């Protein structure tokens, strides 16, 4: 036996054992030592350098997400507020949803739908108004103008709702039948 071989030091691979040096995820063998490492989305626990803990990507710069960020185990997901959807291009920015075009139901509006940033609103054509639910248009109630004793319509100071409609013929200073006036 050669004396030089007897005193030669050989590195022991602490990571080659089943225990992986006690590391919870990755073990890096070093000359005469080893270090623990973590998969993406995790970091070394500062209180126990052999353990990996979830890295909250949302804590720094909202994870790069435009609106919301949801931390998950080892990763994160960007989220969008109601009325927006996640962009398929970068999965971080949010795009407005056109509720009037989506679903084929005109945004639930009975007449006109106007897309707005993050939502929509229903509108009605002239002579209609929105009901309490904000989706259905109903005709404005038409009142009949007051009739004088002589059977002729007189112009009131203000209409009660919408327009007045006169059912009498026009005579000096009065409205003809069917005329709408405010």
Secondary structure, 3 states (H helix, E strand, C coil): CCHHHHCCCCCCCHHHCCCHHHCCCEEEEECCEEEEECCCCEEEECCEEEEEEECCHHHCHHHHCCCEEEEECCEEEEECCCCEEECCCCCCCEEECCCCCHHHCHHHCCCEEEEECCEEEEECCCCEEECCCCCCEEECCCEECCECCCCCECCCCCCCCCCEECCCCCCCCCCCCCCEEC
